Amino acid sequence: MSIHSKMPVMSIMEFKLLRDIIHQKTGIYYEMDKIDILIDKITPLLFNQHMDTFIDYYYLLKYESHFTDEWNQVFDAISVQETYFGRESDQIKTLINVIIPKLAIEKTNLPIKIWSAACASGEEPLTIAISLNESGWFERIPIKIVASDLSPKAISKAQKGLYGCHSFRHWPQALIETYFVKYNQQYQVIDTIHELIQWKNANLNNNHDIAQMAGSHIIFCRNVFIYFSAQAIRQTIRLLYDCMTGPGYLFTGVSESLLKFTDDFDMQEIDSTFVYVKQ
């Protein structure tokens, strides 16, 4: 179907079928008032497959199991990639000033493992790595950082380590000059920092993917659960808790509260930042 052809119409039945299969696969849930958003995200994929109806695309996702690459296209389409260096920086300060020193003193299960569980294009884990380096922690204790995202396209960008000016809108110029090299109109992160991070694709609604990385002391899973259903939130949190090393620290977005979904973690205010703690 040409992109100049008549736009297909998504029926309520088609919306529910696509919404539910996406929810089952990813945990991301679209309420009825988000039908236009889902249409905008899925329509280009429909065109790419030369299909005329959304029900055809649903059948492709449901029954053509060898179309794993098509699911990757869906992951890219529905993933929210809004991020920047230094986002919610108070949490990073708490990590550097309180949590890392505490774990270093206890010397529990070294190396200290940090997982950025929805890293988008990589600004969050790079912020963590640069902050740790600025504080001299890499010279004192072994630290391992893993970063993952649902979207293969996002991870591919993170692996390149190349960023535009918009990613630095809250980032000090001195840190840009220290840790990045100007490349045309973009900035390339230096290898010594980029190589500190292991980049992976991971689906937070997939138990196998989570179990590989959740055995960490510190998990950043920020601004993810606002897109999940209550059921998916409970399932993900339970697995994170079960796999996480104790003591363990879970950071969520500042607008996200897990109190009505779990009582496994102990929510604590640490250095003016709320953190979910596994004792």
PyMOL commands that set and color helices and strands:
alter all, ss='L'
color gray80, all
select helices_A, chain A and resi 12-26+32-48+54-63+68-78+89-106+123-134+137-139+152-160+165-168+173-179+191-194+207-213+225-227+230-243
alter helices_A, ss='H'
color red, helices_A
select strands_A, chain A and resi 112-116+143-149+162-163+180-183+186-189+197-201+218-220+248-251+266-270+273-278
alter strands_A, ss='S'
color yellow, strands_A
deselect
rebuild
show_as cartoon
